[in-house]
């Protein structure tokens, strides 16, 4: 049975997302949807060094930090942070 990936916003990332421009929000949502449909979104991500089970996606100048949570065949990628690359790794 194939694994299913799903992105889920944390409260913090939801607030960060809401503060972005509508154009940027649309671009990020389109990319996340594309990653989900690919079958293995983590193939587009890089593992963060020194942080267990954390990955980052690059969308232009922005970084999406996620944590992977396995629930049988559903793999939830919890979005922990959405930030400009200059601030993305602070308190990741």
C-alpha positions as CSV (number, residue, x, y, z in Angstrom):
1,X,0.0,0.0,0.0
2,X,1.5,3.4,-1.0
3,X,2.3,6.0,1.6
4,X,0.2,9.2,1.6
5,X,1.9,12.5,2.5
6,X,0.0,15.5,3.9
7,X,1.2,18.9,4.9
8,X,-0.3,20.4,8.1
9,X,0.3,23.8,9.5
10,X,1.4,24.4,13.1
11,X,-0.2,27.3,14.9
12,X,3.0,29.3,14.5
13,X,3.4,28.6,10.8
14,X,-0.2,29.4,10.2
15,X,0.4,32.9,11.7
16,X,3.6,33.3,9.6
17,X,1.7,32.2,6.5
18,X,-1.1,34.7,7.1
19,X,1.4,37.6,7.4
20,X,2.7,37.0,3.9
21,X,1.4,38.7,0.8
22,X,-1.4,37.0,-1.1
23,X,0.8,36.3,-4.1
24,X,3.4,34.6,-1.9
25,X,0.7,32.6,-0.1
26,X,-0.6,31.4,-3.4
27,X,2.9,30.4,-4.7
28,X,3.6,28.5,-1.5
29,X,0.3,26.7,-1.5
30,X,0.7,25.7,-5.2
31,X,4.2,24.3,-4.4
32,X,3.1,22.4,-1.4
33,X,0.3,20.9,-3.4
34,X,2.7,19.9,-6.1
35,X,5.0,18.3,-3.6
36,X,2.1,16.4,-2.1
37,X,1.0,15.1,-5.5
38,X,4.5,13.9,-6.4
39,X,4.2,10.9,-4.1
40,X,7.3,11.6,-2.1
41,X,7.6,15.3,-1.1
42,X,10.7,14.7,0.9
43,X,12.6,14.1,-2.4
44,X,12.3,17.9,-2.8
45,X,13.5,18.7,0.7
46,X,16.9,18.7,2.4
47,X,17.4,17.2,5.9
48,X,18.4,19.7,8.5
49,X,21.7,18.8,10.1
50,X,21.7,18.3,13.8
51,X,17.9,18.4,14.1
52,X,16.2,15.0,14.3
53,X,13.4,14.4,11.7
54,X,13.4,18.0,10.4
55,X,13.5,19.0,6.7
56,X,13.4,22.2,4.7
57,X,11.7,23.0,1.4
58,X,13.0,25.9,-0.7
59,X,10.4,28.1,-2.4
60,X,12.1,31.1,-3.9
61,X,13.7,33.1,-1.1
62,X,11.5,31.4,1.5
63,X,12.1,28.2,3.5
64,X,9.4,25.9,4.9
65,X,10.7,23.9,7.9
66,X,8.8,20.6,8.5
67,X,8.8,17.8,10.9
68,X,7.8,14.3,9.8
69,X,5.3,12.3,11.8
70,X,4.4,8.7,10.6
71,X,0.9,7.4,11.2
72,X,0.8,4.0,9.5
73,X,0.4,4.8,5.8
74,X,-0.3,8.5,6.3
75,X,2.9,10.6,6.8
76,X,2.1,14.0,8.1
77,X,4.6,16.8,7.4
78,X,3.9,19.4,10.1
79,X,5.0,22.8,8.9
80,X,6.8,24.4,11.8
81,X,8.0,27.6,10.2
82,X,7.7,29.7,7.1
83,X,10.3,32.5,6.9
84,X,12.6,34.4,4.6
85,X,15.9,32.5,4.1
86,X,17.7,35.1,6.2
87,X,15.6,34.2,9.3
88,X,14.4,30.6,8.5
89,X,16.9,28.8,10.7
90,X,16.6,30.9,13.8
91,X,15.0,28.6,16.5
92,X,14.2,25.9,13.9
